[in-house]
Amino acid sequence: MGPEVEAFETEWAEWCGVGYAVGCANGTDSLELILRSLDLPSGSFVVAPSHTAVATISAIMRAGLRPVFADVEESSFCIDPVSAARCIDSVVAAGDVVGALIAVHLYGYPANLDSLQYLCSQHQIPLIEDGSQAHGARWRGHRVGSFGVAAGFSLYPTKNLGALGDAGVICCRDEQHAARLKKLRQYGWDQPAISEEPGINSRLDPIQAAILRVKLRYLEAHNRHRRALAEVYRSCLQYQADLVLPLKGDRLANPVYHQFVIQLPIGFRDRVRQRLQSHGIGTLIHYPMAAHQMPAYHKQIWARLDPNGLSVTEALLPRILSLPMGTHIGSDQVRQVCDILVQELKQ
């Protein structure tokens, strides 16, 4: 809290093109606070992709709500609006309430906000953005975080904009909503030590805010660097017929490549990872298991999923691999990764 946090909130809101921002302790809290602030019916359902950082789903549960797992688009990895529509229809048909939809901008690529906004307006439910992997990504020229009723961002150290430790921030449109969020992030206080409503402890540390204010000045340049690395990957790997590369930006979407996630043929991934590791090149899998498959959520009666199943999500899981990406690496290192990858695919 304090002046550094207030200054960062002002600067982040201006940068995202929204009216207000509210700092909090982490990205999971940012989504939970948004859900709490909307006063959704207890136990109502929130549509979200199963292929996401599980923090998205954890926030739904912590807010006293229930997840409906939607499938994703194979090309963008983001929530499929057609699957989301089926999820909404299935919940309504069962006589239950859909409270909201969370669009996760996964790996730095924006979800299809045109279709999702239209879907939410049709059903009169709020659209919430999870921008934790997409700081600065744009849809139709506008930065993500400015499309939904509110947006949550993680500012964890590995994010495109990261603090020295855990941190988070919320974007919202109007002053009253921001005031409510600020109340909820600190025990529901309007004045010190007196709770007007139940809240949580989710204060943003001023040291983290000060660090974020400095790093925000470089975020656009850092995103350009990520895009440049993505183009090097693309130029080196574009003729590998067995690989599926991440979508390139177009007139609608301008990604920021929080991760560079390729799709390998079935059976190749572990061998490729081992080969890269033998050369001192680390890779990761984002994510090895979808949320609906995890023990915490699998076959729970209070969790639902697209009645047509999540075939795209489940087909992607054994194929995806995150290659090195970030401001800490250069073009030559990307070419080294590609050389080893191409050699392995030829064997």
Number of C-alpha atoms within 10 A of each C-alpha: 15 10 11 19 23 17 14 24 21 16 17 23 21 13 13 20 17 20 16 23 29 27 30 31 22 23 26 26 29 30 31 24 27 27 25 22 20 16 10 20 13 13 18 19 29 29 29 29 34 27 29 23 19 17 16 27 27 19 23 26 17 16 20 16 25 23 29 25 29 30 28 27 17 17 10 19 25 27 30 22 23 16 23 27 17 17 26 26 16 18 21 13 10 8 9 13 18 27 24 24 25 26 28 29 27 26 24 27 30 31 26 20 21 13 13 22 20 13 20 19 12 9 14 13 18 22 24 26 28 30 29 30 26 29 28 23 26 23 24 13 11 16 21 28 31 20 21 22 18 29 27 32 28 31 27 19 13 14 18 28 25 21 22 14 14 17 27 27 27 30 32 25 20 14 12 11 20 21 14 19 26 23 22 24 24 20 19 21 19 16 9 9 10 10 15 13 12 13 19 16 13 21 19 23 18 18 15 21 26 16 15 22 20 11 16 18 12 11 17 17 12 19 24 14 21 25 22 15 25 23 15 18 21 16 12 17 19 14 10 13 9 14 16 18 18 22 18 15 16 10 9 15 21 23 26 27 29 25 25 23 24 15 20 20 14 14 10 14 17 14 12 20 20 14 16 20 12 10 11 9 16 14 17 14 16 18 17 14 18 22 23 24 12 11 9 10 17 13 13 10 7 13 17 22 25 24 14 11 13 20 12 15 22 17 12 20 18 20 21 22 24 19 20 18 21 20 13 9 13 15 15 11 13 18 17 14 19 20 13 15 17 16 11 15 16 8 5
